[in-house]
């Protein structure tokens, strides 16, 4: 079985050697692996994922996740659909190693990486967190806890939002690129859109600069970039649930409400979205400026602008690609409704 677009899984001896070196670098001393068991991860959506059961000489057993971040290791469909402008193999390694490490947010523990550009090797080793995907959880209180976690993360990491590194930056160019892509796809007869859909997309994207202006004016923070419920794991072992976002491939600096918008898209009623927003605002630290320095009306508008942006982003992703079931939605209908409500 291949792990990507025609790419075979690496030999176990290479994985063992790379992992031992990564663990040794993390611990400051050589590490000997006495046994290593591997299996494909059933969760995998884009990049190749393997679960590793590791035993160390004189040390603890480890349950790890190995993620191959090379573009060749993308799933065939994701390889065709994922826009090249988003791809940076070091980004997720950087996030775990240099941003989340030591932050005390309960994210998966970083155990090291194997980086060898000459061999197109970008392997990330992290804790294998066992939990439920948030979208599978019906108790709304858990969703509110995820919103509070998000606010704490934005507040805690806002000060480093301008740090150097391979993070995406939601400047005017990146905020505007999705509308331009959607407009271009609307001219492609191979897309599944109707003639009426194409006309509505042309009309909406022709007015999108006003949305870019408002989003670009919001205070930046560090954001996950795809804080959808399918990317949030929840561990419930009694007491407060552990909120553990995964898949930081599109981590960025930009308006934090894009993350809250991703959490609140889909099936929720306006009242339930209001509860998520209230949970976020109630937990926001001083660094989450968008939450603490906007009036209620300004915050609600900014959040709806974030929801509109995500809808347009999905329109500009790849019209011939069908997203996973948990992301399937009438994004054009959502975009048109929000644009009308916002007076865009």
Secondary structure by P-SEA (a helix, b strand, c coil): cccccccccccaaaaaaaaaaaaaaaacbbbbbcbbbbbbbccccccbbbbbbcccccbbbbbbbbbbcccccccaaaaacccccccccaaaaaaacccccccccccccccbbbbbcccccbbbbccccccccccccccaaaaaaaaaaaaaaaaaaccccccccccccccccccaaaaaaaaaaaacccccccaaaaaaaaaaaaaaaaaaaaaaaccccccccccccccbbbbbcccbbbbbbcccccccccccaaaaaaaccccccaaaaaaaaaaaaaaccccccccccccaaaaaaaaaaaaaaaaaaaaacccccccccccccaaaaaaaaaaaaacc
